[in-house]
Amino acid sequence: MNTPIYNMRPRRQSAIPNVIFALLIANGIVFALQQLNPRFMLINFALWPFGEPQSPFAPWQLITYGFLHGDMTHIFFNMFGLWMFGRELEQMMGSQRFLIYFLTCVAGAGAIQLIVAATQGGIYPTVGASGGVFGILLAYGLTFPNRTVMLIFPPIPMKAKYFVLFYGLLELYLGVSGNAPGVANFAHLGGMLFGFVLLRYWARPRRRG
């Protein structure tokens, strides 16, 4: 029997739960706005390095960058991952807790990316919901460790726990080796890290006064 690391209650099944539906719509609207005025959206809402005098960093970018995407492929795979792995999690967590979890992973991924950008130097923006999606992927693997999922490339079935481990190690390798330029691999890992910490916090036994 699978044992999640936070308390979950079965809820009404839905093809697209409320928060995921709202996130899909919000990301779609923001992506459309990017096509209308890409410079304005990028400068104001992408995540820019902190502490650079010439970079337009603002605190809200730790959230807003997660609603911007580079191209159609980028937004498609992120939204597909959000829907595929997030549906059951939202139904089990509840909408409010699921939204808190997703945004925490997005912000945590952004914080890690700011640290990486500070050590590497250079001024470049970061966009995409991948940090939140990787956090959801982690929660899915912890909740349904023995459920079979299918890789896209190559199409190999494997248990969810190994699927999560594979992607985590792959992101670590790509981040350290630098073999995926232009991809915020450490931000993806940051989303998983902050997700894990939040799940552990929620799982703590509560003291009664």
N, C-alpha and C positions, 0 to 999 in steps of 0.2 A: 504494500500500500504506500502511495506517495505521501510524504509528510512535508507540507510547506513550512517555511520558517516564520510565517505570520498567520494570524487567525483569519479564516475565510469562511464565508457563508454562501451556500448556493443561492443563486438569484435567477430571475427570469431570463431565459435564453433569448438572444437577439443577434441578428446577423451583423448589425453595426450598433454597438452600445452608444449611449448618449455622448460621452466625452470623446470617444474615438471619432464619432460622426462630426462633432464640432471641430476637432483638430484637423480632420480631413478638409472640411470646408474652409477653415481659417488658413491652412497652408495653400489651398487652391486660390483663395482670394489674394493672398500676399504674393504668390507666384505670378498672378495676372498683373498685379501692380508693378512687379519687377519688370515686366515686359513693357509697361507704359512709361516708367521713369526709372530705369535701372541705376543710374548714378545716385539719385536721391535716396533710393531704398538702401543701396549698398553703403553709402557714407553714414547714414543715420541709424541703420538697424542691423547691419552686419557686426560681427565681433572684431574689434580692432585692438591691437596690442596696447596694454596699459603702460602709462608712464612715458610714452613717446610724445614730445611736444607737438609734432606735426601730425599725429594720428588722432582721429575724432572719436576716442573712446568715451563711452557713457555707460553708467551702471546698468541701464535697462537692456543693453546689448547682450548681457548674459542670458536673457530669455529670448529676445526678439531674433537673434541670429538663427535660432532653431526653427524659425518659420520661413526663412529664406533658403533658396536652393539654386544651385549653379545652372542646371538645365533640366530638361524633361526627364531624362533617365534618372538623375539624382533624386528628384522628388517622387518619381514613380516607385523606386525601390524602397525609399524610406517610408512612404505611405503604405506600401504593400506589407512591409515588415511590421509597421504599427498595427495594421488591421489583423494580420495573420497571427501574431503572437500576443497582441493586446486584448483581443475580444474576451477570452475567458478570464483573463486577469482582471479586467474592469468589472465583469459580472461577479467575480468572487470578492474583490477588494471593496467594491462600491465605487461610484463615480467620483466622489470627492477625494478619497484616498488615492485612487488611480491617477487623478490629475496632479495631486501633490507629488506623487512618486515620479511621474513623467517629467514634470517641470524641474524637480530636484535633480534628476539625471541630466537634463539639458544644461542647467546652471552649473552643475558639478563638472560636466564635460568642458564647459566654457572656461571654468576656473583653471582646470588643468591645462587647457590650451593656452591660456594667458601665461602660465608659468613656462611652458615649452617655448612660446614665442619670445619670452624675455631672455631665455638662455641661448636661443639660436640667433637672435637678432633679425633685423629686417622688419618691414612694415607691410603686412598683408592681412586682408580680412578673412574671417572664417564664417561659413554659412552651412546650414543643414541641420536636420533633426536627428542625425545619426547617433549622437550621444544619448538622446532619450530612447531611441530604438534599441541600442545596445543594452541599456539598462533594463528595458522590457524583456529583451532576449535572456538576460541573466535571470530575472524573476521567473520567466517561463521554464527555464532549465531547472531551477531549484524547486519549482512547484510540481512539474511533470517530468521528473528526471528520466523515466523509462519510456516515455512516449516517443514513437518513431517520427522523425522529421526527415525531409528530403533536401539535400544540398541542391543548389541550382547548377553550379559549375564545380565539379562534375555532378551529375544526378545520382548521388549515392545516398541510400537511406541510412540513418544512424539514430541512436537514442539521443534525446534532447540534451542530456548532461554532457555527452561527448561532442555534440554539435556546438554547445556553448564553449566548452574547453577548446575545441578546434579554432573557433573564431577568436577567442581571447588570445591564444598563443600566436595565431597568425597576425593579429594586430600588433602584438608585442614585437614579433620578428620584423614586421614591416616598419614599425616605428624606430627600432634600434638600427636596422640596416639602412634605412632611407631608401628602400627600393620602391616606395609608393609616393613619389613626390606629388605635392598638391593635395594629399589626403591627410586629415588630422587623426592619425592612428592613436595617438596618446589621448586625444579627446574621447575617442570611442571607449578606450579603457577607463577613462575618468568617469564616463557615464555608468559603466558597470561597477566601478568602485563605490561611487556615491549611492547607487542603487542598493548595493549589498549592505552598506553601512545603515541606510535607512530601514531596510528590511530587518536587520538585526535589532535596531532600536525599537521598532514596532513589536518585535517578538519578545522583548524583555518582560518578565513578570511584573505586574503592577502591585505596588504595596497598598494595602488598605489601611486607612487611618482609623 
